[in-house]
Structures are given as structure tokens and as C-alpha cells.
Amino acid sequence: MKYFQILLSFFLLNASASGQSKDEWKSLFNGKDLTGWHQLNGQAKYGVENGEIVGTTVSDTPNSFLVTDKDYGDFVLELDLLVNNDMNSGIQFRSVSKPEIMDGRVHGYQCEVDPSDRAWSAGIYDEARRGWLYTGELNPSGKSAFKANEWNHYRIECIGNSIRTWLNNIPVAYLIDDMTPSGLIALQVHAIGKDDQPGKQIRWKNIRIKTTGLKVTETPNVFVVNLVPNTLCEAEKQQGWHLLFDGKSTNGWKAVGKDQFPEQGWTVEDGALKSIASREPEKIKGSDIVSDEKFDAFEFQFEFNFAEGANSGVKYFTGNGGPSIGLEYQVLDDKNHPDAKMGIAGNRTLASLYDLIPANKQERFVKPFDEWNIGRIVVYPDNRVEHWLNGMKVLEYVRGSESFKSLVSKSKFAGFENFGMVKAAPILLQYHSDQVKFRSLKIRKI
């Protein structure tokens, strides 16, 4: 009997040890020196003090990165940091530095450290590549997470194409992306100009990583940026999103005023609905297309890619004045199409409410022709409407308000009674004889 008790204890002990190994954290910093790390790109100073890694700014040098000697793919990373209030920094992950690419410039995902009033800490930036992927504006509750003049606890979770961040245990960013499945982890000291005061510091400690026993953390209440075309993750499904385009067929779409999809003007190509350019309309008789479904209060996301000099639009609440007459999120190559200089105060430029309200956008958040932009239209039950572009809100208005009516009265839509005021209507993609591609068309009712 005693033999069996000993044997049972042995198996239980091994099972317990095995369970612990699956959930084991490993330290990336020994608290004494920079073993396991090396510096790339800029000449900022890195050292160790009091069991902390200390990064110090140096004038007139590029962004500096203290990078791990190893690459990491799927992991959970946690660390604490303390930063000067007037200093910008970041935590690189799944990042790359190769001599043949930008002379070894570190590029890839970055978890933002932003003590400024903008408050985008723990947002996700794509360093030296695509720019902002998840701005702080997409999750306002995360903007209050950062603590000035205190240690802040960061958590980054990368499992497959799911990328999540937390700041002081508050969920901030939720990104779905498959561009880089593995890479370096790095601690950034941001560049400063030659006339800026050097010597500002950021400190890191308690840097640990877990690479086994991982499971995606689902938080359905956090806005998701999904950059894998024409897909929905589990959190998006729980939030009520569904696709209006499957990436393969024209199912769910038809020519405006018709019961079937147009025979000319549109095609499905490389996972996108593509309008075919034609400078001879008599040869290609294109048509606007509309969704089979109608919507009243909704949130609509879409990616679009326009050719040089192209013009198109996404329309909603169409019907008063004709099946293609309605409110329009302008899709336009502002730099190469003359319509950008027409209208009033730029109200015909990209992401504007066409001919009514100009989009207030920064150039750095606009992708040029042949690159994918992300549009978003939000219509609340009380008729508040927002236009977004690449993670930034660029305009808002109240449909049916006195100010809205005044704008309509001075526009090309003045002759249409109750313009834009139908109760529900389909989503319309405009055919304007230019090449424009649409994908990842997803919508949820509010």
C-alpha cells in the first residue's frame, strides 16, 4: 500500500511540475547588465541602474532600439516603465532589422508610450512601415490608463494574428493582422533634434515573457481593427458585425434600381469589389451598386483603394430625389483629381460629407493612391453621424438638424425635398468610371 502511495505522489508531483512549465514566465532582463540585448540604429544611451534598464536621449541621432538577441512569435510580454512626461517612446515587438531592408532600420509593430495630452499610450503603431494601425481615438476608455510620473504596467499579447495590449490592466488596443508573425522585441528611445535638450530618460523593469500555454484573451467590448481582408474574428461576431461582401462573389449586391448585379463596370478581383475604369462610357455601361439590406442606425467599416486621380463614394440614406441621391462619404484622390478644389472650403475632398461638410484630416492619416485606406461611417439612433478615416474621426453632424438643413440649402442638393432623411436605405458604392477597389465591407446595427 505504501508503495502505491509513493508512486501516486510521484505522478502527482510530475503532473504539477508539467502544468507549471506550460505557464512559465521567463525574465528577459537579469537586473544586472544587458546580456541578451544589443543596440541598433540610433546612439541613445542604454545602461543599467538599480535593477532597471535606463534609456537616455541624445541629440541629433535617429530612433534608438535596444533589441533582444532572439526573435519571438506567439507570446505574452509584460513590463513596467517610467518615462519623462515630455518624452515619446515605444515597445517594439514582432519587429525586423535586416541589412538588405532600409539599411537595417528597425521596423514593425510598436506599442506606444505617449505621456502627452494626446494620450495614445498602448495604441499600436507600425514603425517605419504603415504608420498608425490602432489610434487612441478608437478606444476612448484606454486614454485614461496612463499614469504620469508613475510606473506603468504594460502587457502585450500576440497569439497568431491576434494582437492585444493592456495598460495598467485596462484593455487598450485590439488588432487582427498577419503581416509579421515573429520578430524582435525592442525598447525604443525616440529621436530628438539637434537643438533639443538631451538627457531625458525612460526606465524599464520587471521585463518578462511567456511563450507556452497561451490562449487568446477575448474582450468583446473593445473596438477591433481587423486588417485580414474580408474576415471577422470572434470578438467582432460577438459585437454584432457581419460582412456585406464575402471577398469572392457579388452575393448581397445589385445594380441600383435593379434586381441583379450589373453585367458591366464591376468585377471581383483579388478579394475586392473593383469598379472598372472607362473613359468611354458608351463601351462600359457601369452602374452604382447597392446592398440588398437596408439600414437605419448602423456602423459601417470599409477599406478602399483608388487609382491615381480616381473619384468614387460611399452613399447612405439614399432615395429622396432618386435611388442614387443621398449622403456621401467622398472617396477621392485629393492630390490628383480636380474635384478636390471645387465646392466650398474643401467639402468635396476625401472623407468629406460630399458638398456639405469638409473632412478635418491630417495628411499623415491619408494613404495615397494604390494604398488601402480604412473608412468608417457611424449613424446613431438620434441621427448623430460621424465619418472616420484610418482611425481618426474627421467630421460629425446631426442629420435633420437646422445646421444640416442650412448646409443642404446652399449645396447642389437644395432642390431635393428631405434630402438624406429617409428612414432606412441600402449602402451604395458609386460607379464613377474610375478604378476603385472595396473590401472588408462590414456593418453592425446600432
C-alpha positions in Angstrom: 0.0 0.0 0.0 2.8 2.4 0.9 4.5 1.6 -2.4 1.3 2.8 -4.3 1.1 5.9 -2.2 4.7 6.8 -3.1 4.1 6.1 -6.7 0.9 8.2 -6.7 2.7 11.1 -5.1 5.4 10.8 -7.7 2.9 11.1 -10.6 1.1 14.0 -9.0 4.3 15.8 -8.5 5.3 15.3 -12.1 1.9 16.4 -13.3 2.1 19.5 -11.2 5.5 20.4 -12.5 4.4 19.8 -16.0 1.4 22.1 -15.5 3.6 24.8 -14.2 6.1 24.5 -17.1 3.2 25.3 -19.5 2.6 28.5 -17.8 6.1 29.5 -17.1 7.3 33.2 -17.2 10.9 33.9 -18.3 12.8 37.1 -17.5 14.3 39.0 -20.4 16.4 41.2 -18.1 18.7 39.8 -15.4 18.7 43.1 -13.5 22.5 43.5 -13.7 23.6 44.0 -17.3 22.3 44.0 -20.9 23.0 40.3 -21.5 20.5 39.1 -24.2 20.2 42.5 -25.7 22.0 44.7 -28.3 21.6 48.2 -29.7 20.5 49.1 -33.2 20.1 52.3 -35.3 20.5 55.4 -33.1 23.1 56.4 -30.5 20.9 57.0 -27.4 22.5 55.7 -24.2 21.4 52.5 -22.6 22.6 51.3 -19.2 21.6 49.5 -16.0 20.9 51.3 -12.7 19.3 49.9 -9.6 18.0 46.8 -11.4 16.4 48.9 -14.2 17.3 49.4 -17.8 17.7 53.2 -18.4 17.4 54.8 -21.8 18.7 58.4 -22.2 18.1 60.7 -25.2 21.0 62.0 -27.3 20.6 65.0 -29.7 20.6 64.6 -33.4 20.5 60.8 -33.7 17.9 58.5 -35.2 15.4 56.4 -33.1 17.4 54.0 -31.0 16.4 50.5 -30.2 17.7 48.1 -27.6 16.6 44.7 -29.1 16.5 41.1 -27.9 19.1 38.7 -29.4 16.2 36.3 -30.1 13.0 36.6 -32.2 9.6 35.8 -30.7 6.4 34.8 -32.4 3.5 34.0 -30.1 3.9 35.3 -26.6 2.6 37.4 -23.7 5.1 40.2 -22.7 4.8 42.2 -19.5 7.0 45.1 -18.2 6.9 48.2 -16.1 8.2 51.6 -17.3 8.7 55.1 -16.0 9.1 57.9 -18.5 9.7 61.7 -18.6 6.4 63.4 -19.3 7.7 65.3 -22.3 9.3 62.2 -24.0 7.9 59.8 -26.5 8.9 56.1 -26.6 7.6 52.7 -27.5 8.0 48.9 -27.2 8.7 47.2 -30.5 7.5 43.6 -31.0 7.5 41.2 -33.9 9.9 43.7 -35.5 12.6 43.2 -38.1 16.1 44.6 -38.8 17.8 43.3 -41.9 20.7 44.9 -43.7 19.0 44.5 -47.1 15.9 46.3 -45.9 16.2 50.0 -45.3 19.9 49.5 -44.3 18.8 47.6 -41.2 16.2 50.1 -40.0 14.1 48.5 -37.2 10.5 48.3 -38.4 7.4 46.6 -37.3 4.7 46.7 -34.5 5.2 49.2 -31.7 3.2 49.6 -28.5 3.1 53.3 -27.9 4.4 55.2 -24.9 2.8 58.6 -25.1 2.6 60.8 -21.9 1.3 63.8 -23.9 -2.2 65.2 -23.9 -3.0 63.1 -27.0 -2.9 60.1 -24.6 -2.4 57.3 -27.1 -0.3 55.1 -24.8 -0.7 51.3 -25.6 -2.0 52.2 -29.1 -0.3 50.3 -31.9 2.0 52.0 -34.4 3.8 50.3 -37.3 7.3 51.7 -37.1 8.9 52.7 -40.4 6.2 50.8 -42.3 2.4 51.6 -42.3 2.1 54.2 -39.6 -0.8 54.1 -37.1 -2.8 50.8 -37.0 -4.7 51.4 -33.8 -5.0 55.0 -32.6 -6.1 56.0 -29.1 -9.3 57.5 -30.6 -10.7 54.1 -31.3 -10.9 53.1 -27.6 -11.5 56.3 -25.5 -11.7 54.3 -22.3 -8.0 53.4 -22.7 -6.9 57.0 -23.0 -7.1 57.5 -19.2 -5.0 54.4 -18.4 -1.5 56.1 -18.4 -0.2 57.5 -15.1 2.1 60.5 -15.3 5.2 60.4 -13.2 4.5 56.9 -12.1 5.5 53.4 -13.1 3.1 52.0 -15.7 2.4 48.3 -16.3 2.3 47.2 -20.0 1.0 43.9 -21.3 1.3 42.8 -24.9 -0.4 39.6 -26.2 0.5 38.2 -29.6 -1.2 34.9 -30.5 -1.5 34.0 -34.2 -2.9 37.1 -35.9 -4.5 38.4 -32.7 -2.5 41.3 -31.2 -3.7 42.8 -27.9 -2.4 45.5 -25.5 -3.2 46.4 -21.9 -2.0 49.4 -19.8 -2.3 49.2 -16.0 -4.8 46.3 -16.5 -7.0 48.3 -18.8 -7.5 46.8 -22.3 -6.5 49.4 -25.0 -5.8 48.0 -28.5 -7.2 45.0 -30.3 -5.6 44.4 -33.7 -6.0 41.5 -36.1 -3.1 41.4 -38.5 -0.9 38.8 -40.2 1.9 40.9 -41.8 4.7 39.8 -39.4 4.3 36.6 -37.4 7.5 36.9 -35.4 10.4 39.2 -34.8 12.5 41.2 -32.3 11.3 42.8 -29.1 12.9 46.2 -28.6 12.9 49.2 -26.2 12.9 52.5 -28.0 14.4 55.8 -27.2 12.8 58.3 -29.6 15.0 60.6 -31.7 15.3 64.3 -30.7 16.5 67.2 -32.9 20.0 68.7 -32.7 18.6 71.7 -30.8 16.5 69.7 -28.3 17.7 69.3 -24.8 19.3 65.8 -24.3 19.3 63.7 -21.2 15.6 62.8 -20.8 15.1 59.3 -19.6 12.9 56.2 -19.7 13.3 53.3 -17.3 12.2 49.7 -17.7 12.0 46.8 -15.2 10.2 43.5 -14.5 10.5 42.5 -18.2 9.2 39.0 -18.5 7.7 36.8 -21.3 5.6 33.7 -21.6 5.6 31.6 -24.8 3.8 28.5 -23.8 0.3 27.7 -22.5 -1.1 30.7 -24.4 -4.7 31.5 -25.0 -6.3 34.5 -26.8 -8.0 36.9 -24.4 -11.4 37.9 -25.7 -12.8 41.2 -24.7 -15.8 41.8 -26.9 -16.3 45.4 -25.6 -13.1 46.7 -27.2 -13.2 48.0 -30.8 -11.4 45.7 -33.2 -9.2 46.8 -36.1 -9.1 43.7 -38.4 -6.6 44.0 -41.2 -7.1 40.5 -42.5 -9.3 41.2 -45.6 -12.9 40.1 -45.6 -12.8 38.3 -42.2 -14.4 38.6 -38.8 -12.8 37.5 -35.6 -14.8 36.0 -32.7 -14.9 39.4 -30.9 -16.3 41.1 -33.9 -19.0 38.5 -34.3 -19.9 39.0 -30.6 -20.1 42.7 -31.2 -22.7 42.1 -34.0 -20.7 42.7 -37.1 -21.4 40.9 -40.3 -19.8 41.0 -43.8 -21.6 42.7 -46.7 -19.1 41.2 -49.1 -17.6 37.7 -48.9 -14.5 38.5 -50.9 -15.4 36.0 -53.6 -18.7 36.8 -55.2 -21.2 39.6 -55.8 -23.8 38.0 -53.5 -25.7 40.6 -51.5 -25.2 43.4 -54.1 -27.2 44.6 -57.1 -27.3 47.4 -59.6 -29.1 50.5 -58.2 -32.8 50.3 -59.3 -32.3 46.7 -60.5 -32.7 43.2 -59.0 -29.4 41.8 -60.2 -25.7 42.8 -60.2 -24.7 44.9 -63.3 -23.2 43.0 -66.2 -20.6 45.7 -66.8 -18.5 48.1 -64.7 -17.7 45.9 -61.8 -15.7 42.8 -61.1 -14.5 40.7 -58.1 -10.7 40.6 -58.2 -8.1 39.6 -55.5 -10.7 39.7 -52.8 -12.1 43.1 -53.7 -15.1 44.6 -55.5 -13.5 46.6 -58.3 -15.0 49.3 -60.4 -13.5 49.3 -63.9 -12.1 52.5 -65.3 -13.6 53.7 -68.5 -13.1 56.9 -70.4 -15.6 55.7 -73.0 -18.9 55.2 -71.0 -20.7 54.1 -74.2 -18.5 51.0 -74.2 -18.7 50.2 -70.5 -22.1 51.0 -69.0 -21.4 50.9 -65.3 -23.8 51.4 -62.5 -23.8 52.3 -58.9 -24.3 49.2 -56.8 -26.3 48.8 -53.5 -26.5 46.2 -50.8 -29.6 44.0 -50.6 -30.0 45.0 -46.9 -31.3 48.4 -45.7 -30.0 50.1 -42.6 -31.2 53.0 -40.3 -28.8 53.3 -37.3 -25.6 51.5 -38.1 -21.8 51.4 -38.0 -20.1 50.6 -41.4 -16.4 49.9 -42.0 -14.8 49.6 -45.4 -11.4 49.5 -47.0 -10.9 51.3 -50.2 -8.0 51.7 -52.7 -8.2 54.2 -55.5 -6.2 54.5 -58.7 -4.3 57.8 -59.4 -6.8 60.6 -60.0 -9.9 58.4 -59.2 -13.3 59.5 -57.9 -16.0 57.5 -56.1 -18.0 57.5 -52.9 -20.0 55.5 -50.4 -23.6 56.7 -50.1 -26.1 56.2 -47.4 -29.7 57.3 -46.8 -30.4 57.5 -50.5 -33.8 57.7 -52.1 -35.2 61.2 -51.7 -34.6 62.6 -55.2 -33.6 59.3 -56.8 -32.1 55.9 -55.9 -28.5 57.3 -56.1 -29.2 60.6 -54.4 -28.1 60.7 -50.7 -25.4 61.4 -48.2 -22.0 60.6 -49.5 -18.7 59.7 -47.8 -16.4 61.1 -50.5 -13.7 58.7 -51.9 -11.2 60.8 -53.9 -7.6 61.2 -54.8 -7.3 64.7 -53.4 -3.9 65.4 -54.9 -4.8 64.4 -58.5 -8.5 65.0 -59.0 -9.9 68.5 -59.8 -13.0 67.9 -57.7 -10.8 68.4 -54.5 -10.6 72.1 -55.3 -14.2 72.6 -56.1 -17.2 73.0 -53.7 -16.8 75.2 -50.6 -13.9 75.0 -48.1 -12.8 71.5 -49.2 -16.2 69.9 -48.8 -15.6 67.6 -51.8 -12.3 66.1 -50.6 -11.6 62.6 -49.3 -13.8 61.5 -46.3 -15.9 64.7 -46.5 -19.7 64.7 -46.4 -19.8 65.4 -50.1 -20.7 69.1 -51.0 -21.8 69.7 -47.4 -19.0 69.3 -44.7 -15.3 69.1 -45.3 -13.3 66.4 -43.5 -10.8 67.7 -40.9 -7.9 65.4 -41.5 -4.2 65.3 -41.1 -2.0 64.4 -44.1 -0.2 61.7 -42.2 -3.5 59.8 -41.8 -4.3 59.7 -45.5 -3.0 56.9 -47.7 -2.1 57.9 -51.3 -3.4 56.2 -54.5 -2.8 52.4 -54.8 -2.7 52.0 -51.0 -5.6 50.8 -48.7 -7.5 53.3 -46.6 -10.0 52.4 -43.9 -13.3 54.3 -43.9 -15.9 54.2 -41.2 -19.4 55.7 -41.0 -21.3 55.8 -37.7 -25.0 56.7 -37.6 -26.6 56.8 -34.1 -30.3 56.4 -33.4 -30.6 60.1 -32.5 -29.3 61.0 -36.0 -25.7 61.9 -34.9 -23.4 60.9 -37.7 -19.6 60.5 -37.8 -17.1 60.0 -40.6 -13.7 58.3 -39.8 -10.6 57.8 -41.8 -7.7 55.5 -40.8 -8.6 55.6 -37.1 -9.4 59.3 -36.9 -12.8 61.0 -36.6 -12.8 63.6 -39.4 -16.3 65.1 -39.1 -19.6 64.8 -37.3 -23.0 66.3 -37.7 -26.7 65.8 -36.8 -28.9 64.6 -39.7 -32.0 66.7 -39.9 -30.8 69.5 -37.6 -31.2 73.2 -38.5 -27.5 73.5 -39.3 -27.7 70.4 -41.5 -30.7 71.9 -43.4 -28.9 75.2 -43.8 -25.9 73.4 -45.4 -28.2 71.4 -47.8 -29.9 74.7 -48.8 -26.6 76.0 -50.1 -25.5 72.8 -51.8 -26.2 71.1 -55.1 -28.9 69.1 -53.2 -31.0 72.1 -52.4 -33.7 71.1 -54.8 -34.3 67.7 -53.2 -37.0 67.7 -50.6 -36.0 66.0 -47.3 -32.6 65.2 -48.8 -30.8 62.4 -46.8 -33.8 62.0 -44.4 -35.2 58.6 -45.5 -35.6 56.3 -42.5 -33.6 53.4 -43.9 -31.7 52.7 -47.1 -29.0 50.3 -48.5 -25.3 51.1 -48.6 -24.3 52.4 -52.1 -20.9 52.1 -53.8 -20.6 54.7 -56.5 -19.5 53.9 -60.1 -17.7 57.0 -61.4 -15.9 55.5 -64.4 -12.7 55.3 -62.4 -10.8 52.3 -60.8 -11.6 52.0 -57.1 -11.5 48.8 -55.1 -13.5 48.0 -52.0 -13.1 45.2 -49.5 -13.7 44.2 -45.8 -17.2 45.7 -46.0 -18.6 45.1 -42.6 -21.6 46.5 -40.7 -23.5 46.3 -37.5 -26.8 47.7 -36.4 -26.8 50.2 -33.5 
